Amino acid sequence: MATSLCEPHREFIETQLRLKRNATAIYQDLVDLHGFAGRYNSVKRFVAKLRTKAPEQFDRLSFLPGEEMQVDYGEGAPTRVMGGERYRKPRLFVATLRYSRASYRCVVWKSSQQVWAELHERAFRYFGGCPQYVVLDNLKEGVITPDLYEPDLNPVYAAALAHYRVVADPARVRDPNRKGTVENAIGHTQATALKGRRFDSLEAQNEFLAHWERNWASKRIHGTERRQVQAMFEEERAHLQPLPLLGVQYFSQSLRTVCDDSCVRVDHSSYAARPADIGSKVLVRIYAQRIEIREIHTGALLRTHARADRPGTVVLPAEERVFNPSRETRSILRQAKAVGANASRMCELMFAMEARVGQRKLRGIVGLVRKYPAHCVDAACAQALQAGAYSYKRVLALTERIFAEAVVSLEGHRQAAGESAGAMLLTQQHELIRDGAEYGDLFARAAAAGMTSAKTVATSVAVGELGARA
């Protein structure tokens, strides 16, 4: 084999390549600086050989049975949207056990914090046990704030994993190789099971995926391990952690402020928040049957209440009610005093009975003046006091009734006034009233007499002027 003309200059060319110079620049320097007599193509071929890289190598990791599960989303096959003829691709969830490569596959239309946690729960139930930890990427359904050492997990997802005694291990950002097993499982599903297929519903696609996993994917011989996936899963099954008897109780979480009655508002109901301070922020977890109030920084549980069945319920023990008036209380009482004495008395009695937690009702009573006259509101409060009904709804009903009665009474007065005005209209025919022709003849005579008088006056004036000139 002939030796390249570039071989004597190998060291110089390698140095230029480390500086990331291209073949054209290297050829030009060889000609100018070293008297190179060859052609550009020989330099180009020599540089191409030097640039050939060895394949990138990775360390192969070994995992114990039941140690790790990897999860991720991909795209499912086109599926008909319910109620139409349009097709679109759902999200394909895949959970793969790292030791045996057994997988759970499921498609969903939309993802959320709860859906992401529910899919993990289904995977645990499908495998019949739980791994020690789960590897995932940094999608928002699982990780709120990525961090190499202390990632901030979604609270619903963290609670679901804690219920099953599983630890989350988010991969580093832009490091897909950490969860290469599930990445390969997604690609295998898309290329082999779903390629070229369409489904009429999500249920049909999920049934097909379960059939394909059971009859084909689990029976294949894995290329790396040279063993059947199902056989490895049977070996791994005994090492999975046992499942708890009950599933996860899902919740929604939000940040609330403790009002000046020492309660937090949830779905138009009030729940005691002590020992949290008035005006402080707390975390409120809303379950199907209960309410949990937690400390905002540590997440420590402060109070638990059964969830109220109807809006407007106050869950506050009598010994925790705050009876000393706040600035808001004094402001409401001043407004009630401006409405009337009865309204002021009603608000004072209601505050004495219900304390600060009843301020919303007081605010509702004084707010009625924005729609109804103040005297109607005050009269309604007087009737409520007489009946012993200390309730905003009762005052509202009485105000509406008093106002409606006042409107009806006003309409009656207007109708009576209209009838009186109609009776006072002038009469056109009477025995004392002459015929219109007679009035016309009178007016004609008066007009003729007026014209004669005017001519006489004009003649007198003319004669006087002539005498003056003479």
C-alpha positions as CSV (number, residue, x, y, z in Angstrom):
1,M,0.0,0.0,0.0
2,A,1.4,3.4,-1.0
3,T,2.4,5.8,1.7
4,S,0.5,9.1,1.7
5,L,2.4,12.3,0.9
6,C,0.9,13.7,4.1
7,E,2.6,11.1,6.4
8,P,5.8,13.1,7.0
9,H,3.5,16.0,8.2
10,R,1.3,13.8,10.5
11,E,2.3,15.6,13.7
12,F,1.5,19.0,12.2
13,I,-1.8,17.9,10.8
14,E,-2.9,16.3,14.1
15,T,-2.0,19.5,15.9
16,Q,-4.2,21.5,13.5
17,L,-7.1,19.1,13.9
18,R,-7.0,19.5,17.7
19,L,-7.4,23.3,17.0
20,K,-10.5,22.3,15.0
21,R,-9.2,23.5,11.6
22,N,-10.6,22.1,8.4
23,A,-8.8,20.3,5.6
24,T,-8.7,23.3,3.3
25,A,-6.9,25.5,5.9
26,I,-4.4,22.7,6.7
27,Y,-3.6,22.2,3.0
28,Q,-3.0,25.9,2.5
29,D,-0.5,25.9,5.5
30,L,1.2,22.8,4.3
31,V,1.9,24.5,0.9
32,D,2.9,27.9,2.4
33,L,4.9,26.7,5.4
34,H,6.2,23.2,4.4
35,G,6.4,23.3,0.7
36,F,3.9,20.5,0.3
37,A,3.8,19.2,-3.3
38,G,0.7,17.0,-3.1
39,R,-2.8,17.9,-4.0
40,Y,-5.7,18.9,-1.8
41,N,-7.5,15.6,-2.2
42,S,-4.6,13.7,-0.6
43,V,-4.8,16.0,2.5
44,K,-8.6,15.6,2.5
45,R,-8.3,11.8,2.6
46,F,-5.6,11.8,5.3
47,V,-7.6,14.2,7.5
48,A,-10.7,12.0,7.1
49,K,-8.8,9.0,8.4
50,L,-7.5,10.9,11.4
51,R,-10.9,12.1,12.3
52,T,-12.4,8.7,12.4
53,K,-13.6,8.2,16.0
54,A,-13.9,5.0,17.9
55,P,-17.5,4.0,18.9
56,E,-18.7,5.7,22.1
57,Q,-18.6,3.2,24.9
58,F,-20.9,2.9,27.9
59,D,-20.6,1.0,31.1
60,R,-23.3,-1.7,31.4
61,L,-25.1,-1.4,34.7
62,S,-26.5,-4.4,36.5
63,F,-29.6,-4.3,38.7
64,L,-31.0,-6.6,41.3
65,P,-34.4,-8.1,40.9
66,G,-37.1,-5.7,42.2
67,E,-34.7,-2.8,42.5
68,E,-35.6,-0.3,39.7
69,M,-38.5,0.6,37.5
70,Q,-38.2,3.2,34.7
71,V,-41.2,5.2,33.4
72,D,-41.8,7.7,30.6
73,Y,-44.3,9.0,28.0
74,G,-44.3,8.4,24.3
75,E,-46.9,8.7,21.5
76,G,-49.5,6.0,20.9
77,A,-51.2,5.1,17.6
78,P,-53.8,7.4,15.9
79,T,-57.1,6.9,17.7
80,R,-60.5,8.2,16.8
81,V,-61.7,11.1,19.0
82,M,-65.0,10.3,20.7
83,G,-68.0,11.9,18.9
84,G,-66.2,12.6,15.6
85,E,-64.3,11.3,12.7
86,R,-61.0,12.9,13.6
87,Y,-57.9,10.9,14.7
88,R,-55.1,12.0,16.9
89,K,-52.3,10.3,18.9
90,P,-52.8,9.8,22.6
91,R,-50.0,9.7,25.2
92,L,-48.4,6.3,25.6
93,F,-47.3,5.5,29.2
94,V,-44.7,2.7,29.6
95,A,-43.3,1.4,32.9
96,T,-40.5,-1.1,32.6
97,L,-38.8,-3.2,35.3
98,R,-35.1,-2.8,34.8
99,Y,-34.1,-6.4,35.7
100,S,-36.6,-8.4,33.7
101,R,-37.6,-5.8,31.1
102,A,-41.3,-6.6,31.7
103,S,-43.4,-3.6,30.8
104,Y,-46.8,-2.1,31.5
105,R,-48.3,0.0,28.7
106,C,-51.3,2.2,28.7
107,V,-52.6,5.1,26.5
108,V,-54.4,8.2,27.8
109,W,-55.7,11.4,26.2
110,K,-54.5,13.9,28.8
111,S,-52.0,13.8,31.6
112,S,-52.1,15.6,34.9
113,Q,-50.6,15.3,38.4
114,Q,-53.2,12.8,39.4
115,V,-53.2,10.8,36.1
116,W,-49.4,10.4,36.3
117,A,-49.7,9.0,39.8
118,E,-52.6,6.8,38.9
119,L,-50.6,5.3,36.0
120,H,-47.9,4.4,38.4
121,E,-50.5,2.8,40.7
122,R,-51.8,0.7,37.8
123,A,-48.3,-0.4,36.9
124,F,-47.7,-1.6,40.5
125,R,-51.0,-3.5,40.5
126,Y,-50.1,-5.0,37.1
127,F,-46.7,-6.3,38.3
128,G,-48.2,-7.5,41.6
129,G,-45.7,-5.5,43.7
130,C,-43.5,-2.4,43.9
131,P,-39.8,-1.8,43.1
132,Q,-37.5,0.0,45.5
133,Y,-37.3,3.2,43.4
134,V,-38.6,4.7,40.1
135,V,-36.5,6.5,37.5
136,L,-38.2,9.2,35.6
137,D,-37.4,12.3,33.6
138,N,-38.2,15.9,34.8
139,L,-41.7,16.3,33.4
140,K,-43.9,18.7,35.3
141,E,-46.4,15.9,36.4
142,G,-43.6,14.4,38.5
143,V,-41.0,17.0,39.2
144,I,-41.7,20.7,39.9
145,T,-38.1,21.9,40.2
146,P,-35.3,19.7,38.8
147,D,-32.2,19.3,41.0
148,L,-29.4,16.8,41.1
149,Y,-29.6,16.3,44.9
150,E,-33.0,17.5,46.2
151,P,-35.6,17.7,43.3
152,D,-38.9,19.2,44.3
153,L,-41.5,16.5,43.5
154,N,-45.2,17.1,42.7
155,P,-47.0,16.7,46.1
156,V,-49.7,14.3,44.6
157,Y,-47.0,12.1,43.0
158,A,-44.8,12.2,46.1
159,A,-47.8,11.1,48.3
160,A,-48.6,8.3,45.9
161,L,-45.0,7.0,46.0
162,A,-44.8,7.3,49.7
163,H,-48.1,5.3,50.0
164,Y,-46.4,2.4,48.1
165,R,-43.0,2.9,49.9
166,V,-41.2,3.7,46.6
167,V,-38.5,6.4,46.1
168,A,-38.4,8.7,43.1
169,D,-35.0,9.1,41.3
170,P,-35.4,11.7,38.6
171,A,-32.7,11.6,35.9
172,R,-30.4,14.5,35.3
173,V,-31.7,17.0,32.8
174,R,-30.8,16.1,29.2
175,D,-29.6,12.6,30.2
176,P,-31.9,10.1,28.5
177,N,-29.4,7.3,28.8
178,R,-30.1,7.0,32.5
179,K,-33.5,5.6,31.6
180,G,-32.5,3.9,28.3
181,T,-34.4,0.7,29.1
182,V,-37.8,2.4,29.0
183,E,-36.8,4.5,26.0
184,N,-36.1,1.3,24.1
185,A,-39.4,-0.2,25.3
186,I,-41.3,2.8,23.9
187,G,-39.4,2.6,20.6
188,H,-40.1,-1.2,20.4
189,T,-43.8,-0.6,21.1
190,Q,-44.1,2.1,18.5
191,A,-42.2,0.3,15.8
192,T,-43.5,-3.3,16.3
193,A,-46.9,-3.2,18.0
194,L,-48.4,0.2,16.9
195,K,-46.8,1.0,13.6
196,G,-49.4,1.5,10.8
197,R,-52.4,0.8,13.1
198,R,-55.4,2.9,13.9
199,F,-57.9,2.4,16.7
200,D,-61.5,3.5,17.2
201,S,-61.1,4.1,21.0
202,L,-58.6,4.2,23.8
203,E,-60.1,1.1,25.2
204,A,-59.4,-0.8,22.0
205,Q,-55.8,0.3,21.9
206,N,-55.2,-0.6,25.5
207,E,-56.7,-4.1,25.0
208,F,-54.4,-4.6,22.0
209,L,-51.4,-3.5,24.0
210,A,-52.2,-5.9,26.8
211,H,-52.7,-8.7,24.2
212,W,-49.4,-7.9,22.5
213,E,-47.5,-7.8,25.8
214,R,-49.0,-11.1,27.0
215,N,-48.5,-13.0,23.7
216,W,-45.5,-11.5,22.1
217,A,-43.4,-9.0,24.1
218,S,-43.2,-11.0,27.3
219,K,-42.3,-14.2,25.4
220,R,-39.5,-12.7,23.3
221,I,-35.8,-13.5,24.0
222,H,-34.1,-10.4,25.2
223,G,-31.2,-9.5,22.9
224,T,-28.8,-8.6,25.7
225,E,-29.6,-11.1,28.4
226,R,-30.4,-14.0,26.0
227,R,-33.3,-15.0,28.2
228,Q,-37.0,-14.9,27.9
229,V,-38.6,-11.7,29.4
230,Q,-41.4,-13.7,31.1
231,A,-39.0,-16.1,32.7
232,M,-36.9,-13.2,34.1
233,F,-40.1,-11.5,35.4
234,E,-41.2,-14.7,37.2
235,E,-37.8,-14.6,38.9
236,E,-38.1,-10.9,39.8
237,R,-41.8,-11.0,41.0
238,A,-40.8,-12.6,44.3
239,H,-38.4,-9.6,45.0
240,L,-41.0,-6.9,44.6
241,Q,-42.3,-5.1,47.7
242,P,-45.9,-6.2,48.7
243,L,-48.8,-3.9,47.8
244,P,-50.8,-2.1,50.5
245,L,-54.3,-3.2,51.0
246,L,-55.8,0.2,50.0
247,G,-55.0,2.4,47.1
248,V,-54.0,6.1,47.2
249,Q,-56.4,8.7,48.3
250,Y,-55.9,11.5,45.8
251,F,-56.2,15.2,46.7
252,S,-55.8,18.7,45.4
253,Q,-53.6,21.1,47.2
254,S,-53.7,24.9,47.3
255,L,-52.3,27.8,49.4
256,R,-54.9,29.6,51.6
257,T,-54.8,32.5,54.0
258,V,-56.1,32.2,57.6
259,C,-58.9,34.7,57.9
260,D,-59.4,36.9,61.0
261,D,-61.9,34.4,62.4
262,S,-59.0,31.8,62.6
263,C,-60.6,29.7,59.7
264,V,-59.7,29.0,56.1
265,R,-62.3,29.0,53.3
266,V,-62.8,25.8,51.2
267,D,-65.7,25.5,48.8
268,H,-67.6,28.3,50.6
269,S,-67.3,26.6,54.0
270,S,-65.1,27.6,57.0
271,Y,-62.6,25.2,58.7
272,A,-60.7,25.9,61.9
273,A,-57.0,26.4,61.2
274,R,-55.4,26.9,64.7
275,P,-52.6,26.7,65.7
276,A,-51.9,28.6,62.5
277,D,-51.8,32.4,63.1
278,I,-54.4,34.7,61.7
279,G,-53.2,36.2,58.4
280,S,-50.6,33.4,57.8
281,K,-50.4,31.1,54.8
282,V,-51.2,27.4,55.1
283,L,-51.3,24.4,52.7
284,V,-54.8,22.9,52.4
285,R,-55.2,19.4,51.0
286,I,-58.7,18.6,49.8
287,Y,-59.6,14.9,49.7
288,A,-63.0,13.4,48.8
289,Q,-64.1,13.0,52.5
290,R,-61.7,15.2,54.5
291,I,-59.7,18.5,54.7
292,E,-56.1,18.6,55.9
293,I,-54.4,21.9,56.9
294,R,-50.6,21.7,56.9
295,E,-47.7,24.0,57.7
296,I,-46.5,25.7,54.5
297,H,-42.7,25.1,54.9
298,T,-42.4,21.7,56.6
299,G,-45.7,20.2,55.5
300,A,-46.5,19.2,59.1
301,L,-50.2,18.3,59.7
302,L,-52.0,21.0,61.8
303,R,-55.7,20.1,61.6
304,T,-57.9,17.5,60.0
305,H,-61.7,18.0,59.4
306,A,-64.4,16.0,57.8
307,R,-65.5,17.6,54.6
308,A,-68.7,19.6,54.9
309,D,-71.7,18.3,52.9
310,R,-73.2,21.7,52.0
311,P,-71.7,25.2,51.4
312,G,-71.8,27.7,54.2
313,T,-70.9,25.2,56.9
314,V,-68.7,26.4,59.8
315,V,-66.4,23.8,61.3
316,L,-65.2,25.7,64.3
317,P,-65.4,24.6,68.0
318,A,-67.2,27.1,70.3
319,E,-64.1,27.5,72.5
320,E,-62.0,28.6,69.5
321,R,-64.3,31.4,68.3
322,V,-62.8,34.9,68.5
323,F,-65.3,37.3,70.1
324,N,-63.2,40.5,70.3
325,P,-64.1,42.8,67.4
326,S,-61.5,43.4,64.8
327,R,-61.1,46.5,62.6
328,E,-63.2,44.8,60.0
329,T,-65.9,44.1,62.6
330,R,-66.0,47.8,63.7
331,S,-66.2,48.9,60.0
332,I,-69.2,46.6,59.4
333,L,-71.0,47.8,62.6
334,R,-70.5,51.4,61.5
335,Q,-72.1,50.6,58.1
336,A,-75.0,48.9,59.9
337,K,-75.5,51.9,62.1
338,A,-75.8,54.1,59.0
339,V,-78.5,51.8,57.6
340,G,-80.7,52.2,60.7
341,A,-81.1,51.4,64.4
342,N,-82.7,48.0,63.8
343,A,-79.9,46.9,61.4
344,S,-77.3,48.0,63.9
345,R,-79.0,46.0,66.7
346,M,-79.3,43.0,64.4
347,C,-75.6,43.0,63.5
348,E,-74.5,43.5,67.1
349,L,-76.6,40.5,68.3
350,M,-75.3,38.3,65.5
351,F,-71.7,39.1,66.2
352,A,-72.3,38.4,69.9
353,M,-73.7,35.0,69.1
354,E,-71.4,33.9,66.2
355,A,-68.2,36.0,66.8
356,R,-65.9,36.8,63.9
357,V,-66.9,33.8,61.9
358,G,-70.3,35.5,61.4
359,Q,-68.9,38.6,59.8
360,R,-69.7,37.3,56.3
361,K,-73.4,37.4,57.3
362,L,-73.1,40.9,58.7
363,R,-71.4,42.0,55.5
364,G,-74.2,40.6,53.5
365,I,-76.8,42.5,55.6
366,V,-75.2,45.9,55.2
367,G,-74.5,45.1,51.5
368,L,-78.3,44.9,50.9
369,V,-78.4,48.7,50.7
370,R,-76.6,48.5,47.3
371,K,-79.8,47.0,45.9
372,Y,-82.6,48.0,48.2
373,P,-83.5,51.3,50.0
374,A,-82.0,51.6,53.5
375,H,-85.4,52.0,55.2
376,C,-86.6,48.6,53.6
377,V,-83.5,46.9,55.0
378,D,-83.9,48.5,58.4
379,A,-87.7,47.5,58.5
380,A,-86.7,43.9,57.6
381,C,-84.2,43.8,60.5
382,A,-86.9,45.0,62.8
383,Q,-89.3,42.2,61.8
384,A,-86.4,39.6,62.1
385,L,-85.6,40.9,65.6
386,Q,-89.2,40.6,66.6
387,A,-89.4,37.0,65.3
388,G,-86.0,36.1,66.8
389,A,-84.6,35.1,63.4
390,Y,-81.0,36.1,63.4
391,S,-80.1,35.2,59.9
392,Y,-78.9,36.9,56.8
393,K,-81.2,34.8,54.6
394,R,-84.2,35.8,56.7
395,V,-83.3,39.5,56.5
396,L,-82.9,39.2,52.7
397,A,-86.3,37.5,52.3
398,L,-88.0,40.1,54.4
399,T,-86.3,42.9,52.5
400,E,-87.4,41.5,49.2
401,R,-91.0,41.2,50.5
402,I,-91.1,44.7,51.9
403,F,-89.6,46.2,48.8
404,A,-92.1,44.3,46.6
405,E,-95.1,45.5,48.7
406,A,-93.8,49.1,48.5
407,V,-93.6,48.8,44.7
408,V,-97.2,47.5,44.5
409,S,-98.4,50.2,46.8
410,L,-96.7,52.9,44.6
411,E,-98.3,51.5,41.5
412,G,-101.7,51.7,43.2
413,H,-101.2,55.3,44.0
414,R,-100.1,56.1,40.5
415,Q,-103.2,54.4,39.1
416,A,-105.6,56.3,41.4
417,A,-103.9,59.6,40.5
418,G,-104.4,58.9,36.8
419,E,-108.1,58.3,37.3
420,S,-108.5,61.6,39.2
421,A,-106.8,63.5,36.4
422,G,-109.1,61.9,33.9
423,A,-112.2,63.1,35.8
424,M,-110.9,66.7,35.7
425,L,-110.8,67.0,31.9
426,L,-112.9,69.8,30.3
427,T,-116.5,69.1,29.2
428,Q,-117.1,69.9,25.5
429,Q,-121.0,69.9,25.4
430,H,-123.3,71.5,28.0
431,E,-126.6,73.7,28.0
432,L,-124.6,76.7,29.0
433,I,-122.0,76.3,26.3
434,R,-123.1,78.0,23.0
435,D,-122.6,76.5,19.6
436,G,-119.3,77.0,17.9
437,A,-120.9,78.9,14.9
438,E,-122.1,81.6,17.2
439,Y,-118.5,82.1,18.5
440,G,-117.3,82.3,14.9
441,D,-119.9,85.0,14.0
442,L,-118.8,87.0,17.1
443,F,-115.2,86.8,16.1
444,A,-116.0,88.0,12.5
445,R,-117.9,91.0,13.8
446,A,-115.1,91.9,16.2
447,A,-112.6,91.7,13.4
448,A,-114.7,94.0,11.1
449,A,-115.1,96.6,13.8
450,G,-111.4,96.5,14.4
451,M,-110.6,97.2,10.7
452,T,-113.1,100.3,10.7
453,S,-111.4,101.8,13.8
454,A,-108.0,101.4,12.2
455,K,-109.1,103.3,9.1
456,T,-110.5,106.2,11.1
457,V,-107.3,106.6,13.1
458,A,-105.2,106.6,9.9
459,T,-107.3,109.4,8.3
460,S,-107.0,111.6,11.5
461,V,-103.3,111.2,11.5
462,A,-103.0,112.2,7.8
463,V,-105.1,115.4,8.2
464,G,-103.0,116.4,11.2
465,E,-99.8,116.2,9.3
466,L,-101.2,118.3,6.4
467,G,-102.2,121.1,8.8
468,A,-98.8,121.2,10.3
469,R,-97.1,121.7,6.9
470,A,-99.5,124.6,6.1
